[in-house]
Amino acid sequence: MLGVALVLFAALSVLLAVVDARRHRLPHALVLPGLGCALALLTSAALAAGTPGRLAGIWGGAASAFLFCLVLHLVRPTGFGGGDVTLAALIGAHLGWFGLDAVIAGLLAGFVCGGVAAAGVLLAGARRVEFAFGPPLLLGAWWVLLGEVG
């Protein structure tokens, strides 16, 4: 079931990255059902594998990523949107399968990817450009996930 969860997350990641890049929005209508499916599949996978200890990572990863990003959103709502906050929960659930270290590494990698992309935009001469943060967050998550799975 872990494989199914990751395949669904991969498909949703592509869809969310495209939508966010085009519209600068991460619709809750996509993210929240994805989060529900992820939590159900990952929880089932942990129980089926006889590793209920992973539940703390899955649920705690989702909650901690959500809360961390919620604080960022509350501090600077125009810089970090509500869709990014719910996306963080989705990312945190998947990374949480591998532990809190993976959640932290994935979020950090996402912020690094976002910083590199923003620096590229600035170096290209653009100023005051809206920047979709979902794609870099997803790239950072997958960077860590592929390292964990591989």
N, CA, C and O atoms as a GROMACS GRO file, in nm:
protein
  600
    1MET      N    1   0.080  -0.119   0.000
    1MET     CA    2   0.000   0.000   0.000
    1MET      C    3   0.084   0.126   0.000
    1MET      O    4   0.039   0.232  -0.045
    2LEU      N    5   0.208   0.116   0.051
    2LEU     CA    6   0.296   0.232   0.045
    2LEU      C    7   0.320   0.272  -0.100
    2LEU      O    8   0.320   0.390  -0.134
    3GLY      N    9   0.339   0.172  -0.185
    3GLY     CA   10   0.360   0.200  -0.326
    3GLY      C   11   0.241   0.272  -0.389
    3GLY      O   12   0.260   0.366  -0.467
    4VAL      N   13   0.122   0.230  -0.354
    4VAL     CA   14   0.001   0.296  -0.406
    4VAL      C   15  -0.004   0.440  -0.358
    4VAL      O   16  -0.034   0.531  -0.435
    5ALA      N   17   0.025   0.461  -0.231
    5ALA     CA   18   0.024   0.597  -0.175
    5ALA      C   19   0.125   0.686  -0.248
    5ALA      O   20   0.095   0.802  -0.278
    6LEU      N   21   0.243   0.632  -0.276
    6LEU     CA   22   0.346   0.712  -0.342
    6LEU      C   23   0.311   0.740  -0.488
    6LEU      O   24   0.338   0.849  -0.539
    7VAL      N   25   0.252   0.642  -0.556
    7VAL     CA   26   0.211   0.664  -0.696
    7VAL      C   27   0.102   0.770  -0.702
    7VAL      O   28   0.106   0.859  -0.788
    8LEU      N   29   0.004   0.762  -0.612
    8LEU     CA   30  -0.101   0.863  -0.610
    8LEU      C   31  -0.044   1.000  -0.574
    8LEU      O   32  -0.087   1.101  -0.630
    9PHE      N   33   0.050   1.004  -0.483
    9PHE     CA   34   0.113   1.130  -0.446
    9PHE      C   35   0.192   1.187  -0.563
    9PHE      O   36   0.195   1.308  -0.584
   10ALA      N   37   0.257   1.100  -0.639
   10ALA     CA   38   0.332   1.146  -0.756
   10ALA      C   39   0.238   1.210  -0.858
   10ALA      O   40   0.267   1.319  -0.909
   11ALA      N   41   0.127   1.144  -0.887
   11ALA     CA   42   0.031   1.199  -0.983
   11ALA      C   43  -0.026   1.331  -0.932
   11ALA      O   44  -0.036   1.428  -1.008
   12LEU      N   45  -0.063   1.335  -0.805
   12LEU     CA   46  -0.118   1.457  -0.747
   12LEU      C   47  -0.013   1.568  -0.744
   12LEU      O   48  -0.046   1.685  -0.762
   13SER      N   49   0.111   1.532  -0.720
   13SER     CA   50   0.220   1.631  -0.717
   13SER      C   51   0.233   1.702  -0.851
   13SER      O   52   0.247   1.824  -0.857
   14VAL      N   53   0.228   1.624  -0.959
   14VAL     CA   54   0.238   1.684  -1.093
   14VAL      C   55   0.120   1.778  -1.117
   14VAL      O   56   0.138   1.891  -1.162
   15LEU      N   57   0.000   1.730  -1.086
   15LEU     CA   58  -0.120   1.812  -1.106
   15LEU      C   59  -0.113   1.941  -1.024
   15LEU      O   60  -0.140   2.049  -1.075
   16LEU      N   61  -0.077   1.928  -0.897
   16LEU     CA   62  -0.070   2.046  -0.810
   16LEU      C   63   0.038   2.144  -0.854
   16LEU      O   64   0.019   2.265  -0.849
   17ALA      N   65   0.152   2.092  -0.898
   17ALA     CA   66   0.260   2.180  -0.944
   17ALA      C   67   0.217   2.259  -1.067
   17ALA      O   68   0.246   2.378  -1.078
   18VAL      N   69   0.149   2.193  -1.160
   18VAL     CA   70   0.102   2.261  -1.280
   18VAL      C   71  -0.003   2.366  -1.246
   18VAL      O   72   0.004   2.480  -1.293
   19VAL      N   73  -0.100   2.328  -1.164
   19VAL     CA   74  -0.206   2.422  -1.125
   19VAL      C   75  -0.146   2.543  -1.053
   19VAL      O   76  -0.183   2.657  -1.083
   20ASP      N   77  -0.056   2.519  -0.960
   20ASP     CA   78   0.002   2.629  -0.884
   20ASP      C   79   0.088   2.718  -0.973
   20ASP      O   80   0.084   2.841  -0.960
   21ALA      N   81   0.165   2.659  -1.062
   21ALA     CA   82   0.249   2.738  -1.152
   21ALA      C   83   0.164   2.827  -1.243
   21ALA      O   84   0.202   2.940  -1.272
   22ARG      N   85   0.050   2.777  -1.287
   22ARG     CA   86  -0.036   2.853  -1.379
   22ARG      C   87  -0.126   2.953  -1.308
   22ARG      O   88  -0.146   3.065  -1.357
   23ARG      N   89  -0.181   2.914  -1.193
   23ARG     CA   90  -0.284   2.996  -1.128
   23ARG      C   91  -0.242   3.057  -0.995
   23ARG      O   92  -0.314   3.138  -0.937
   24HIS      N   93  -0.125   3.017  -0.947
   24HIS     CA   94  -0.077   3.063  -0.816
   24HIS      C   95  -0.178   3.031  -0.706
   24HIS      O   96  -0.204   3.111  -0.616
   25ARG      N   97  -0.234   2.912  -0.716
   25ARG     CA   98  -0.330   2.862  -0.618
   25ARG      C   99  -0.314   2.711  -0.605
   25ARG      O  100  -0.290   2.641  -0.703
   26LEU      N  101  -0.328   2.664  -0.484
   26LEU     CA  102  -0.334   2.520  -0.457
   26LEU      C  103  -0.472   2.493  -0.401
   26LEU      O  104  -0.496   2.510  -0.282
   27PRO      N  105  -0.564   2.452  -0.486
   27PRO     CA  106  -0.704   2.438  -0.443
   27PRO      C  107  -0.722   2.331  -0.335
   27PRO      O  108  -0.673   2.219  -0.346
   28HIS      N  109  -0.793   2.370  -0.230
   28HIS     CA  110  -0.823   2.275  -0.123
   28HIS      C  111  -0.904   2.157  -0.178
   28HIS      O  112  -0.900   2.048  -0.122
   29ALA      N  113  -0.978   2.179  -0.286
   29ALA     CA  114  -1.057   2.072  -0.347
   29ALA      C  115  -0.968   1.961  -0.401
   29ALA      O  116  -1.015   1.848  -0.420
   30LEU      N  117  -0.842   1.989  -0.426
   30LEU     CA  118  -0.746   1.886  -0.468
   30LEU      C  119  -0.661   1.837  -0.351
   30LEU      O  120  -0.639   1.717  -0.334
   31VAL      N  121  -0.614   1.932  -0.271
   31VAL     CA  122  -0.518   1.897  -0.165
   31VAL      C  123  -0.583   1.817  -0.053
   31VAL      O  124  -0.528   1.716  -0.008
   32LEU      N  125  -0.700   1.861  -0.006
   32LEU     CA  126  -0.762   1.795   0.110
   32LEU      C  127  -0.804   1.651   0.083
   32LEU      O  128  -0.779   1.565   0.168
   33PRO      N  129  -0.868   1.620  -0.031
   33PRO     CA  130  -0.897   1.478  -0.058
   33PRO      C  131  -0.767   1.396  -0.073
   33PRO      O  132  -0.761   1.280  -0.033
   34GLY      N  133  -0.666   1.459  -0.131
   34GLY     CA  134  -0.536   1.390  -0.143
   34GLY      C  135  -0.477   1.360  -0.007
   34GLY      O  136  -0.420   1.253   0.014
   35LEU      N  137  -0.491   1.454   0.086
   35LEU     CA  138  -0.442   1.432   0.222
   35LEU      C  139  -0.520   1.320   0.290
   35LEU      O  140  -0.461   1.235   0.356
   36GLY      N  141  -0.652   1.320   0.274
   36GLY     CA  142  -0.734   1.215   0.334
   36GLY      C  143  -0.696   1.076   0.281
   36GLY      O  144  -0.684   0.981   0.357
   37CYS      N  145  -0.679   1.068   0.149
   37CYS     CA  146  -0.638   0.940   0.088
   37CYS      C  147  -0.500   0.898   0.137
   37CYS      O  148  -0.477   0.782   0.170
   38ALA      N  149  -0.409   0.994   0.143
   38ALA     CA  150  -0.273   0.964   0.188
   38ALA      C  151  -0.273   0.911   0.331
   38ALA      O  152  -0.209   0.810   0.360
   39LEU      N  153  -0.345   0.979   0.419
   39LEU     CA  154  -0.349   0.933   0.559
   39LEU      C  155  -0.410   0.794   0.570
   39LEU      O  156  -0.362   0.710   0.646
   40ALA      N  157  -0.516   0.770   0.493
   40ALA     CA  158  -0.579   0.637   0.497
   40ALA      C  159  -0.486   0.530   0.441
   40ALA      O  160  -0.470   0.424   0.503
   41LEU      N  161  -0.424   0.556   0.327
   41LEU     CA  162  -0.336   0.456   0.265
   41LEU      C  163  -0.210   0.432   0.348
   41LEU      O  164  -0.169   0.318   0.368
   42LEU      N  165  -0.150   0.539   0.397
   42LEU     CA  166  -0.027   0.523   0.476
   42LEU      C  167  -0.055   0.455   0.610
   42LEU      O  168   0.025   0.374   0.657
   43THR      N  169  -0.167   0.489   0.671
   43THR     CA  170  -0.206   0.423   0.796
   43THR      C  171  -0.229   0.274   0.772
   43THR      O  172  -0.182   0.190   0.848
   44SER      N  173  -0.303   0.242   0.665
   44SER     CA  174  -0.328   0.102   0.630
   44SER      C  175  -0.198   0.028   0.601
   44SER      O  176  -0.181  -0.087   0.641
   45ALA      N  177  -0.108   0.095   0.530
   45ALA     CA  178   0.021   0.032   0.497
   45ALA      C  179   0.101   0.002   0.622
   45ALA      O  180   0.162  -0.104   0.633
   46ALA      N  181   0.102   0.096   0.716
   46ALA     CA  182   0.176   0.074   0.841
   46ALA      C  183   0.118  -0.041   0.920
   46ALA      O  184   0.191  -0.124   0.973
   47LEU      N  185  -0.014  -0.046   0.929
   47LEU     CA  186  -0.079  -0.154   1.005
   47LEU      C  187  -0.062  -0.288   0.934
   47LEU      O  188  -0.038  -0.390   0.999
   48ALA      N  189  -0.074  -0.289   0.802
   48ALA     CA  190  -0.057  -0.413   0.726
   48ALA      C  191   0.085  -0.466   0.734
   48ALA      O  192   0.108  -0.587   0.734
   49ALA      N  193   0.182  -0.375   0.742
   49ALA     CA  194   0.322  -0.416   0.752
   49ALA      C  195   0.362  -0.453   0.894
   49ALA      O  196   0.474  -0.497   0.917
   50GLY      N  197   0.270  -0.434   0.989
   50GLY     CA  198   0.303  -0.464   1.128
   50GLY      C  199   0.397  -0.362   1.189
   50GLY      O  200   0.474  -0.395   1.279
   51THR      N  201   0.390  -0.239   1.140
   51THR     CA  202   0.476  -0.133   1.193
   51THR      C  203   0.389  -0.015   1.240
   51THR      O  204   0.395   0.094   1.183
   52PRO      N  205   0.309  -0.039   1.344
   52PRO     CA  206   0.222   0.069   1.391
   52PRO      C  207   0.299   0.189   1.445
   52PRO      O  208   0.242   0.298   1.460
   53GLY      N  209   0.427   0.172   1.474
   53GLY     CA  210   0.509   0.284   1.518
   53GLY      C  211   0.521   0.393   1.413
   53GLY      O  212   0.549   0.508   1.445
   54ARG      N  213   0.500   0.357   1.286
   54ARG     CA  214   0.506   0.456   1.178
   54ARG      C  215   0.389   0.554   1.183
   54ARG      O  216   0.395   0.661   1.124
   55LEU      N  217   0.282   0.516   1.254
   55LEU     CA  218   0.165   0.604   1.260
   55LEU      C  219   0.200   0.739   1.321
   55LEU      O  220   0.149   0.842   1.277
   56ALA      N  221   0.285   0.740   1.421
   56ALA     CA  222   0.327   0.866   1.482
   56ALA      C  223   0.400   0.953   1.380
   56ALA      O  224   0.382   1.074   1.378
   57GLY      N  225   0.481   0.892   1.297
   57GLY     CA  226   0.552   0.967   1.194
   57GLY      C  227   0.458   1.022   1.088
   57GLY      O  228   0.469   1.137   1.047
   58ILE      N  229   0.364   0.938   1.044
   58ILE     CA  230   0.270   0.978   0.939
   58ILE      C  231   0.183   1.093   0.987
   58ILE      O  232   0.179   1.200   0.926
   59TRP      N  233   0.114   1.071   1.098
   59TRP     CA  234   0.020   1.170   1.149
   59TRP      C  235   0.094   1.289   1.210
   59TRP      O  236   0.053   1.404   1.194
   60GLY      N  237   0.203   1.261   1.280
   60GLY     CA  238   0.283   1.369   1.337
   60GLY      C  239   0.353   1.451   1.230
   60GLY      O  240   0.368   1.573   1.244
   61GLY      N  241   0.397   1.385   1.124
   61GLY     CA  242   0.459   1.457   1.013
   61GLY      C  243   0.362   1.552   0.946
   61GLY      O  244   0.395   1.666   0.916
   62ALA      N  245   0.240   1.503   0.924
   62ALA     CA  246   0.136   1.587   0.863
   62ALA      C  247   0.106   1.706   0.955
   62ALA      O  248   0.099   1.820   0.909
   63ALA      N  249   0.088   1.678   1.084
   63ALA     CA  250   0.051   1.784   1.178
   63ALA      C  251   0.164   1.885   1.197
   63ALA      O  252   0.141   2.006   1.198
   64SER      N  253   0.287   1.836   1.212
   64SER     CA  254   0.398   1.929   1.238
   64SER      C  255   0.429   2.014   1.115
   64SER      O  256   0.457   2.133   1.129
   65ALA      N  257   0.424   1.955   0.997
   65ALA     CA  258   0.447   2.034   0.876
   65ALA      C  259   0.337   2.139   0.859
   65ALA      O  260   0.364   2.253   0.823
   66PHE      N  261   0.213   2.097   0.885
   66PHE     CA  262   0.100   2.190   0.876
   66PHE      C  263   0.119   2.306   0.974
   66PHE      O  264   0.106   2.423   0.936
   67LEU      N  265   0.148   2.274   1.100
   67LEU     CA  266   0.159   2.379   1.202
   67LEU      C  267   0.276   2.473   1.175
   67LEU      O  268   0.264   2.594   1.193
   68PHE      N  269   0.388   2.418   1.134
   68PHE     CA  270   0.505   2.502   1.102
   68PHE      C  271   0.470   2.600   0.990
   68PHE      O  272   0.498   2.719   0.999
   69CYS      N  273   0.408   2.547   0.884
   69CYS     CA  274   0.375   2.632   0.770
   69CYS      C  275   0.259   2.726   0.800
   69CYS      O  276   0.249   2.834   0.742
   70LEU      N  277   0.170   2.686   0.891
   70LEU     CA  278   0.063   2.775   0.933
   70LEU      C  279   0.121   2.898   1.003
   70LEU      O  280   0.074   3.010   0.981
   71VAL      N  281   0.221   2.878   1.085
   71VAL     CA  282   0.287   2.992   1.151
   71VAL      C  283   0.347   3.085   1.045
   71VAL      O  284   0.333   3.207   1.055
   72LEU      N  285   0.412   3.028   0.944
   72LEU     CA  286   0.467   3.112   0.837
   72LEU      C  287   0.357   3.191   0.767
   72LEU      O  288   0.373   3.309   0.736
   73HIS      N  289   0.246   3.124   0.742
   73HIS     CA  290   0.132   3.190   0.676
   73HIS      C  291   0.076   3.303   0.763
   73HIS      O  292   0.043   3.410   0.712
   74LEU      N  293   0.065   3.279   0.892
   74LEU     CA  294   0.012   3.382   0.981
   74LEU      C  295   0.106   3.501   0.994
   74LEU      O  296   0.061   3.615   1.009
   75VAL      N  297   0.235   3.475   0.988
   75VAL     CA  298   0.334   3.582   0.996
   75VAL      C  299   0.335   3.664   0.868
   75VAL      O  300   0.345   3.787   0.871
   76ARG      N  301   0.326   3.595   0.755
   76ARG     CA  302   0.331   3.665   0.626
   76ARG      C  303   0.235   3.601   0.527
   76ARG      O  304   0.277   3.522   0.442
   77PRO      N  305   0.108   3.633   0.536
   77PRO     CA  306   0.006   3.569   0.451
   77PRO      C  307   0.027   3.590   0.302
   77PRO      O  308  -0.007   3.502   0.221
   78THR      N  309   0.082   3.704   0.264
   78THR     CA  310   0.102   3.728   0.120
   78THR      C  311   0.221   3.652   0.065
   78THR      O  312   0.232   3.633  -0.056
   79GLY      N  313   0.311   3.608   0.152
   79GLY     CA  314   0.430   3.538   0.106
   79GLY      C  315   0.416   3.387   0.110
   79GLY      O  316   0.488   3.315   0.040
   80PHE      N  317   0.324   3.338   0.190
   80PHE     CA  318   0.307   3.194   0.206
   80PHE      C  319   0.158   3.168   0.220
   80PHE      O  320   0.100   3.194   0.325
   81GLY      N  321   0.096   3.116   0.115
   81GLY     CA  322  -0.049   3.105   0.109
   81GLY      C  323  -0.106   2.988   0.188
   81GLY      O  324  -0.034   2.898   0.232
   82GLY      N  325  -0.236   2.992   0.203
   82GLY     CA  326  -0.307   2.886   0.273
   82GLY      C  327  -0.298   2.752   0.202
   82GLY      O  328  -0.294   2.648   0.267
   83GLY      N  329  -0.293   2.754   0.070
   83GLY     CA  330  -0.276   2.629  -0.004
   83GLY      C  331  -0.142   2.564   0.023
   83GLY      O  332  -0.132   2.441   0.028
   84ASP      N  333  -0.040   2.646   0.040
   84ASP     CA  334   0.093   2.594   0.075
   84ASP      C  335   0.090   2.525   0.212
   84ASP      O  336   0.161   2.427   0.235
   85VAL      N  337   0.008   2.578   0.301
   85VAL     CA  338  -0.003   2.522   0.436
   85VAL      C  339  -0.064   2.382   0.429
   85VAL      O  340  -0.012   2.288   0.490
   86THR      N  341  -0.174   2.367   0.355
   86THR     CA  342  -0.236   2.235   0.344
   86THR      C  343  -0.149   2.140   0.264
   86THR      O  344  -0.147   2.019   0.291
   87LEU      N  345  -0.077   2.192   0.164
   87LEU     CA  346   0.016   2.109   0.089
   87LEU      C  347   0.125   2.055   0.182
   87LEU      O  348   0.168   1.940   0.169
   88ALA      N  349   0.169   2.137   0.276
   88ALA     CA  350   0.272   2.093   0.371
   88ALA      C  351   0.224   1.972   0.451
   88ALA      O  352   0.302   1.882   0.479
   89ALA      N  353   0.096   1.970   0.488
   89ALA     CA  354   0.042   1.854   0.561
   89ALA      C  355   0.049   1.729   0.475
   89ALA      O  356   0.086   1.622   0.523
   90LEU      N  357   0.013   1.741   0.349
   90LEU     CA  358   0.020   1.628   0.256
   90LEU      C  359   0.163   1.578   0.241
   90LEU      O  360   0.188   1.458   0.243
   91ILE      N  361   0.254   1.670   0.225
   91ILE     CA  362   0.396   1.636   0.214
   91ILE      C  363   0.445   1.572   0.344
   91ILE      O  364   0.515   1.471   0.342
   92GLY      N  365   0.407   1.631   0.457
   92GLY     CA  366   0.452   1.580   0.587
   92GLY      C  367   0.404   1.440   0.616
   92GLY      O  368   0.476   1.362   0.679
   93ALA      N  369   0.284   1.406   0.570
   93ALA     CA  370   0.233   1.269   0.591
   93ALA      C  371   0.322   1.168   0.518
   93ALA      O  372   0.360   1.066   0.574
   94HIS      N  373   0.354   1.198   0.392
   94HIS     CA  374   0.436   1.104   0.314
   94HIS      C  375   0.579   1.095   0.368
   94HIS      O  376   0.634   0.986   0.382
   95LEU      N  377   0.637   1.210   0.398
   95LEU     CA  378   0.772   1.208   0.453
   95LEU      C  379   0.774   1.147   0.592
   95LEU      O  380   0.873   1.085   0.633
   96GLY      N  381   0.664   1.164   0.666
   96GLY     CA  382   0.656   1.110   0.801
   96GLY      C  383   0.667   0.959   0.807
   96GLY      O  384   0.704   0.904   0.911
   97TRP      N  385   0.636   0.890   0.698
   97TRP     CA  386   0.655   0.744   0.692
   97TRP      C  387   0.799   0.710   0.728
   97TRP      O  388   0.826   0.607   0.790
   98PHE      N  389   0.891   0.798   0.688
   98PHE     CA  390   1.034   0.774   0.709
   98PHE      C  391   1.088   0.842   0.834
   98PHE      O  392   1.207   0.831   0.863
   99GLY      N  393   1.003   0.913   0.906
   99GLY     CA  394   1.043   0.974   1.033
   99GLY      C  395   1.047   1.125   1.029
   99GLY      O  396   1.038   1.187   0.923
  100LEU      N  397   1.061   1.183   1.147
  100LEU     CA  398   1.062   1.328   1.161
  100LEU      C  399   1.180   1.391   1.088
  100LEU      O  400   1.169   1.502   1.036
  101ASP      N  401   1.294   1.321   1.085
  101ASP     CA  402   1.410   1.373   1.012
  101ASP      C  403   1.378   1.394   0.865
  101ASP      O  404   1.421   1.493   0.805
  102ALA      N  405   1.303   1.302   0.807
  102ALA     CA  406   1.266   1.314   0.666
  102ALA      C  407   1.171   1.432   0.645
  102ALA      O  408   1.180   1.502   0.544
  103VAL      N  409   1.080   1.454   0.740
  103VAL     CA  410   0.988   1.567   0.729
  103VAL      C  411   1.068   1.698   0.731
  103VAL      O  412   1.046   1.785   0.647
  104ILE      N  413   1.158   1.710   0.824
  104ILE     CA  414   1.240   1.832   0.835
  104ILE      C  415   1.326   1.849   0.709
  104ILE      O  416   1.334   1.958   0.653
  105ALA      N  417   1.389   1.741   0.666
  105ALA     CA  418   1.474   1.748   0.547
  105ALA      C  419   1.393   1.785   0.422
  105ALA      O  420   1.439   1.863   0.339
  106GLY      N  421   1.274   1.728   0.409
  106GLY     CA  422   1.192   1.756   0.292
  106GLY      C  423   1.145   1.900   0.288
  106GLY      O  424   1.148   1.964   0.183
  107LEU      N  425   1.102   1.952   0.403
  107LEU     CA  426   1.060   2.093   0.407
  107LEU      C  427   1.179   2.185   0.382
  107LEU      O  428   1.168   2.283   0.308
  108LEU      N  429   1.290   2.154   0.444
  108LEU     CA  430   1.410   2.234   0.424
  108LEU      C  431   1.452   2.232   0.276
  108LEU      O  432   1.485   2.336   0.219
  109ALA      N  433   1.450   2.114   0.216
  109ALA     CA  434   1.484   2.104   0.073
  109ALA      C  435   1.387   2.186  -0.012
  109ALA      O  436   1.428   2.248  -0.110
  110GLY      N  437   1.259   2.185   0.024
  110GLY     CA  438   1.161   2.265  -0.048
  110GLY      C  439   1.190   2.414  -0.037
  110GLY      O  440   1.177   2.487  -0.136
  111PHE      N  441   1.228   2.459   0.082
  111PHE     CA  442   1.261   2.601   0.099
  111PHE      C  443   1.388   2.637   0.024
  111PHE      O  444   1.399   2.747  -0.030
  112VAL      N  445   1.484   2.546   0.021
  112VAL     CA  446   1.607   2.571  -0.056
  112VAL      C  447   1.574   2.580  -0.205
  112VAL      O  448   1.621   2.670  -0.274
  113CYS      N  449   1.493   2.487  -0.254
  113CYS     CA  450   1.452   2.491  -0.395
  113CYS      C  451   1.378   2.621  -0.426
  113CYS      O  452   1.399   2.682  -0.531
  114GLY      N  453   1.291   2.663  -0.334
  114GLY     CA  454   1.219   2.788  -0.352
  114GLY      C  455   1.312   2.907  -0.354
  114GLY      O  456   1.294   3.000  -0.433
  115GLY      N  457   1.412   2.907  -0.268
  115GLY     CA  458   1.510   3.016  -0.264
  115GLY      C  459   1.592   3.023  -0.391
  115GLY      O  460   1.618   3.132  -0.443
  116VAL      N  461   1.631   2.907  -0.442
  116VAL     CA  462   1.708   2.904  -0.567
  116VAL      C  463   1.622   2.956  -0.682
  116VAL      O  464   1.669   3.033  -0.765
  117ALA      N  465   1.496   2.912  -0.688
  117ALA     CA  466   1.406   2.958  -0.793
  117ALA      C  467   1.382   3.109  -0.783
  117ALA      O  468   1.382   3.179  -0.884
  118ALA      N  469   1.362   3.158  -0.662
  118ALA     CA  470   1.340   3.302  -0.643
  118ALA      C  471   1.465   3.381  -0.682
  118ALA      O  472   1.454   3.488  -0.743
  119ALA      N  473   1.581   3.330  -0.648
  119ALA     CA  474   1.705   3.397  -0.688
  119ALA      C  475   1.717   3.401  -0.840
  119ALA      O  476   1.761   3.500  -0.896
  120GLY      N  477   1.678   3.293  -0.905
  120GLY     CA  478   1.680   3.291  -1.052
  120GLY      C  479   1.588   3.395  -1.112
  120GLY      O  480   1.623   3.460  -1.210
  121VAL      N  481   1.471   3.410  -1.052
  121VAL     CA  482   1.375   3.511  -1.100
  121VAL      C  483   1.435   3.651  -1.083
  121VAL      O  484   1.425   3.734  -1.173
  122LEU      N  485   1.497   3.675  -0.968
  122LEU     CA  486   1.558   3.806  -0.944
  122LEU      C  487   1.676   3.832  -1.037
  122LEU      O  488   1.691   3.942  -1.089
  123LEU      N  489   1.758   3.730  -1.059
  123LEU     CA  490   1.873   3.746  -1.149
  123LEU      C  491   1.829   3.769  -1.293
  123LEU      O  492   1.901   3.831  -1.372
  124ALA      N  493   1.712   3.719  -1.327
  124ALA     CA  494   1.659   3.740  -1.462
  124ALA      C  495   1.604   3.882  -1.477
  124ALA      O  496   1.565   3.922  -1.587
  125GLY      N  497   1.601   3.957  -1.369
  125GLY     CA  498   1.558   4.096  -1.375
  125GLY      C  499   1.414   4.120  -1.338
  125GLY      O  500   1.369   4.234  -1.344
  126ALA      N  501   1.342   4.019  -1.300
  126ALA     CA  502   1.202   4.036  -1.263
  126ALA      C  503   1.193   4.091  -1.121
  126ALA      O  504   1.270   4.052  -1.032
  127ARG      N  505   1.101   4.180  -1.102
  127ARG     CA  506   1.077   4.237  -0.970
  127ARG      C  507   0.928   4.228  -0.940
  127ARG      O  508   0.845   4.240  -1.030
  128ARG      N  509   0.896   4.207  -0.814
  128ARG     CA  510   0.757   4.200  -0.770
  128ARG      C  511   0.674   4.103  -0.853
  128ARG      O  512   0.564   4.135  -0.899
  129VAL      N  513   0.728   3.987  -0.871
  129VAL     CA  514   0.660   3.882  -0.946
  129VAL      C  515   0.594   3.786  -0.848
  129VAL      O  516   0.654   3.750  -0.746
  130GLU      N  517   0.471   3.744  -0.876
  130GLU     CA  518   0.408   3.641  -0.793
  130GLU      C  519   0.484   3.512  -0.814
  130GLU      O  520   0.521   3.476  -0.926
  131PHE      N  521   0.507   3.443  -0.704
  131PHE     CA  522   0.589   3.323  -0.708
  131PHE      C  523   0.511   3.207  -0.649
  131PHE      O  524   0.470   3.211  -0.532
  132ALA      N  525   0.490   3.105  -0.728
  132ALA     CA  526   0.420   2.985  -0.680
  132ALA      C  527   0.519   2.901  -0.599
  132ALA      O  528   0.621   2.857  -0.651
  133PHE      N  529   0.488   2.879  -0.470
  133PHE     CA  530   0.580   2.807  -0.382
  133PHE      C  531   0.552   2.657  -0.378
  133PHE      O  532   0.635   2.580  -0.328
  134GLY      N  533   0.436   2.613  -0.429
  134GLY     CA  534   0.404   2.471  -0.428
  134GLY      C  535   0.503   2.385  -0.504
  134GLY      O  536   0.547   2.283  -0.451
  135PRO      N  537   0.539   2.422  -0.627
  135PRO     CA  538   0.635   2.337  -0.701
  135PRO      C  539   0.768   2.317  -0.629
  135PRO      O  540   0.817   2.204  -0.624
  136PRO      N  541   0.829   2.423  -0.573
  136PRO     CA  542   0.953   2.397  -0.499
  136PRO      C  543   0.933   2.309  -0.375
  136PRO      O  544   1.018   2.227  -0.342
  137LEU      N  545   0.820   2.327  -0.304
  137LEU     CA  546   0.792   2.242  -0.188
  137LEU      C  547   0.782   2.096  -0.230
  137LEU      O  548   0.835   2.006  -0.164
  138LEU      N  549   0.712   2.073  -0.341
  138LEU     CA  550   0.697   1.936  -0.391
  138LEU      C  551   0.831   1.879  -0.439
  138LEU      O  552   0.861   1.762  -0.416
  139LEU      N  553   0.910   1.961  -0.506
  139LEU     CA  554   1.041   1.915  -0.552
  139LEU      C  555   1.128   1.874  -0.434
  139LEU      O  556   1.195   1.770  -0.437
  140GLY      N  557   1.128   1.955  -0.329
  140GLY     CA  558   1.206   1.921  -0.209
  140GLY      C  559   1.157   1.793  -0.145
  140GLY      O  560   1.237   1.710  -0.101
  141ALA      N  561   1.026   1.776  -0.140
  141ALA     CA  562   0.970   1.654  -0.081
  141ALA      C  563   1.012   1.531  -0.162
  141ALA      O  564   1.054   1.430  -0.105
  142TRP      N  565   1.001   1.541  -0.292
  142TRP     CA  566   1.038   1.426  -0.376
  142TRP      C  567   1.187   1.398  -0.375
  142TRP      O  568   1.229   1.283  -0.387
  143TRP      N  569   1.266   1.501  -0.360
  143TRP     CA  570   1.410   1.484  -0.349
  143TRP      C  571   1.442   1.393  -0.231
  143TRP      O  572   1.521   1.300  -0.242
  144VAL      N  573   1.378   1.422  -0.118
  144VAL     CA  574   1.400   1.341   0.003
  144VAL      C  575   1.333   1.204  -0.010
  144VAL      O  576   1.393   1.102   0.024
  145LEU      N  577   1.208   1.201  -0.060
  145LEU     CA  578   1.139   1.073  -0.074
  145LEU      C  579   1.215   0.975  -0.163
  145LEU      O  580   1.228   0.858  -0.129
  146LEU      N  581   1.266   1.023  -0.275
  146LEU     CA  582   1.339   0.934  -0.365
  146LEU      C  583   1.469   0.886  -0.301
  146LEU      O  584   1.514   0.774  -0.328
  147GLY      N  585   1.529   0.969  -0.219
  147GLY     CA  586   1.648   0.925  -0.146
  147GLY      C  587   1.615   0.819  -0.042
  147GLY      O  588   1.695   0.728  -0.018
  148GLU      N  589   1.498   0.829   0.019
  148GLU     CA  590   1.456   0.732   0.121
  148GLU      C  591   1.413   0.600   0.059
  148GLU      O  592   1.446   0.493   0.110
  149VAL      N  593   1.340   0.608  -0.051
  149VAL     CA  594   1.287   0.487  -0.115
  149VAL      C  595   1.398   0.414  -0.190
  149VAL      O  596   1.403   0.291  -0.191
  150GLY      N  597   1.487   0.492  -0.251
  150GLY     CA  598   1.591   0.433  -0.337
  150GLY      C  599   1.701   0.370  -0.266
  150GLY      O  600   1.793   0.318  -0.328
   0.00000   0.00000   0.00000
